[in-house]
Amino acid sequence: MTDSRNITVLGAGVSGLTTAIVLAEKGYQVKIITKELPKNTTSAVAAAIWFPYEAFPENKVSTWSYHSFREFEQLSQIEGTGVSFIPFTTYLDSTVRPWWLDALPETHILEEKVKSPVNPAHVGYKLKVPLIETPIYLPYLWNRFKAAGGEVIQKEIKQVSGFEADKIIVNCTGLGSGSLFKDELLYPIQGQVVKVEPSSNIKAMATEYPMGKDGDEIAYVIPRQDCIVLGGSAKKNRSATTPDSGLTDRIISYCADFQPAIKSLNIRESIVGLRPGRPEIRVEKDPNLPVIHNYGHGGAGFTVSWGCAREVLKIL
Ligand SMILES: Cc1cc2nc3c(=O)[nH]c(=O)nc-3n(C[C@H](O)[C@H](O)[C@H](O)COP(=O)(O)OP(=O)(O)OC[C@H]3O[C@@H](n4cnc5c(N)ncnc54)[C@H](O)[C@@H]3O)c2cc1C
């Protein structure tokens, strides 16, 4: 018989921590087993902002993003979560209404048809979205999980054959699911960011059209309390984690085209993270194992986090 009140969550990135909180706060006895602590995960590389990017399918991502948006609204009212709402302008190279606008309450679309200062043919939307400052938010999630009675064990799981049929496992291992569960649909999306010193005059923005010679670079600026995160890139099937100095220069140049003051800010560091790309986010019961999966969130792990965690609860 399945021990339905005891759950093991694999992974302590944003997906693992959020799922573990939702389950622990529902009264389950939850243990996290993770190879890396939150500060060493892909989740710690993200800026992060609420924005459905490189995550599929659109209809589910839209629903999960909306639910997370509502949760972030609540969290922004609580001191110490690292969640706040900021104006954010995204520039497109098309006038077609983007699908992800439906995930955003109408009141948070502040302005439409905003002209790009770089190319007047590009228009954008000024939105009001959640900023999730990861150096504050991940420790907040960790503490909230512990306060709900959760336990954490740091250990790498090497194979699934040892999973006992009477224990429920929730798999939130991100890119680690590729080798652990032999998922060939999972692929890395390499993303480089440059952190520069904070400055009050710099505004949050992003481009949503391809840049760079291979069309896999973008410009984004996310001002936080500790630094400004400049991006970026989304290079599919690249798994190197060493920053490319040429790309660092291009990122600064792309961002400074929009906000020239960026050029004079001191660089702190360049870092690379590997987004867990997948044709579809996998939130479902494994057909052969006592496992519920929650991984493959691409560039939107924070954006869909609360929606996906609730989906796991529903499956349970
Ligand atoms: C540059 C960059 C910018 C981004 N910006 C944003 C943004 O603005 N907004 C947004 O929503 N998203 C953003 N993302 C995407 C987001 O970071 C990811 O979707 C998210 O971090 C995925 O979280 P996760 O918890 O599923 O995976 P991870 O954070 O990778 O965590 C996986 C966990 O599983 C553990 N694990 C793996 N294998 C094993 C194993 N065998 N045994 C035990 N434990 C294991 C790891 O140690 C880790 O704890 C960005 C990503 C990058 C790289």
PDBQT file of the ligand as one rigid body, heavy atoms in Angstrom, charges set to zero:
ROOT
HETATM    1  C1  LIG A 401      20.067  33.169 -17.598  1.00  0.00    +0.000 C 
HETATM    2  C2  LIG A 401      18.718  32.680 -17.135  1.00  0.00    +0.000 A 
HETATM    3  C3  LIG A 401      17.708  33.600 -16.902  1.00  0.00    +0.000 A 
HETATM    4  C4  LIG A 401      16.441  33.165 -16.501  1.00  0.00    +0.000 A 
HETATM    5  N1  LIG A 401      15.479  34.096 -16.244  1.00  0.00    +0.000 NA
HETATM    6  C5  LIG A 401      14.247  33.690 -15.836  1.00  0.00    +0.000 A 
HETATM    7  C6  LIG A 401      13.251  34.642 -15.530  1.00  0.00    +0.000 A 
HETATM    8  O1  LIG A 401      13.469  35.855 -15.587  1.00  0.00    +0.000 OA
HETATM    9  N2  LIG A 401      12.023  34.171 -15.149  1.00  0.00    +0.000 N 
HETATM   10  C7  LIG A 401      11.738  32.840 -15.046  1.00  0.00    +0.000 A 
HETATM   11  O2  LIG A 401      10.609  32.487 -14.703  1.00  0.00    +0.000 OA
HETATM   12  N3  LIG A 401      12.692  31.925 -15.316  1.00  0.00    +0.000 NA
HETATM   13  C8  LIG A 401      13.927  32.311 -15.715  1.00  0.00    +0.000 A 
HETATM   14  N4  LIG A 401      14.888  31.385 -16.015  1.00  0.00    +0.000 N 
HETATM   15  C9  LIG A 401      14.523  29.949 -16.035  1.00  0.00    +0.000 C 
HETATM   16  C10 LIG A 401      14.548  29.347 -14.664  1.00  0.00    +0.000 C 
HETATM   17  O3  LIG A 401      15.755  29.673 -14.021  1.00  0.00    +0.000 OA
HETATM   18  C11 LIG A 401      14.391  27.824 -14.777  1.00  0.00    +0.000 C 
HETATM   19  O4  LIG A 401      13.239  27.494 -15.509  1.00  0.00    +0.000 OA
HETATM   20  C12 LIG A 401      14.266  27.239 -13.367  1.00  0.00    +0.000 C 
HETATM   21  O5  LIG A 401      15.376  27.619 -12.606  1.00  0.00    +0.000 OA
HETATM   22  C13 LIG A 401      14.137  25.727 -13.368  1.00  0.00    +0.000 C 
HETATM   23  O6  LIG A 401      14.012  25.379 -12.022  1.00  0.00    +0.000 OA
HETATM   24  P1  LIG A 401      14.060  23.883 -11.516  1.00  0.00    +0.000 P 
HETATM   25  O7  LIG A 401      13.853  23.925 -10.057  1.00  0.00    +0.000 OA
HETATM   26  O8  LIG A 401      13.118  23.069 -12.343  1.00  0.00    +0.000 OA
HETATM   27  O9  LIG A 401      15.540  23.395 -11.882  1.00  0.00    +0.000 OA
HETATM   28  P2  LIG A 401      16.937  23.732 -11.171  1.00  0.00    +0.000 P 
HETATM   29  O10 LIG A 401      16.972  25.101 -10.651  1.00  0.00    +0.000 OA
HETATM   30  O11 LIG A 401      17.977  23.328 -12.159  1.00  0.00    +0.000 OA
HETATM   31  O12 LIG A 401      16.973  22.750  -9.947  1.00  0.00    +0.000 OA
HETATM   32  C14 LIG A 401      17.129  21.350 -10.127  1.00  0.00    +0.000 C 
HETATM   33  C15 LIG A 401      17.406  20.712  -8.783  1.00  0.00    +0.000 C 
HETATM   34  O13 LIG A 401      17.492  19.300  -8.944  1.00  0.00    +0.000 OA
HETATM   35  C16 LIG A 401      18.678  18.818  -8.339  1.00  0.00    +0.000 C 
HETATM   36  N5  LIG A 401      19.079  17.602  -9.018  1.00  0.00    +0.000 N 
HETATM   37  C17 LIG A 401      19.366  17.427 -10.334  1.00  0.00    +0.000 A 
HETATM   38  N6  LIG A 401      19.701  16.141 -10.569  1.00  0.00    +0.000 NA
HETATM   39  C18 LIG A 401      19.636  15.493  -9.375  1.00  0.00    +0.000 A 
HETATM   40  C19 LIG A 401      19.872  14.157  -8.958  1.00  0.00    +0.000 A 
HETATM   41  N7  LIG A 401      20.254  13.217  -9.814  1.00  0.00    +0.000 N 
HETATM   42  N8  LIG A 401      19.709  13.855  -7.643  1.00  0.00    +0.000 NA
HETATM   43  C20 LIG A 401      19.332  14.786  -6.743  1.00  0.00    +0.000 A 
HETATM   44  N9  LIG A 401      19.104  16.073  -7.095  1.00  0.00    +0.000 NA
HETATM   45  C21 LIG A 401      19.238  16.414  -8.391  1.00  0.00    +0.000 A 
HETATM   46  C22 LIG A 401      19.656  19.972  -8.500  1.00  0.00    +0.000 C 
HETATM   47  O14 LIG A 401      20.740  19.830  -7.604  1.00  0.00    +0.000 OA
HETATM   48  C23 LIG A 401      18.743  21.143  -8.173  1.00  0.00    +0.000 C 
HETATM   49  O15 LIG A 401      18.605  21.291  -6.785  1.00  0.00    +0.000 OA
HETATM   50  C24 LIG A 401      16.190  31.786 -16.364  1.00  0.00    +0.000 A 
HETATM   51  C25 LIG A 401      17.201  30.873 -16.550  1.00  0.00    +0.000 A 
HETATM   52  C26 LIG A 401      18.467  31.305 -16.936  1.00  0.00    +0.000 A 
HETATM   53  C27 LIG A 401      19.554  30.315 -17.131  1.00  0.00    +0.000 C 
ENDROOT
TORSDOF 0
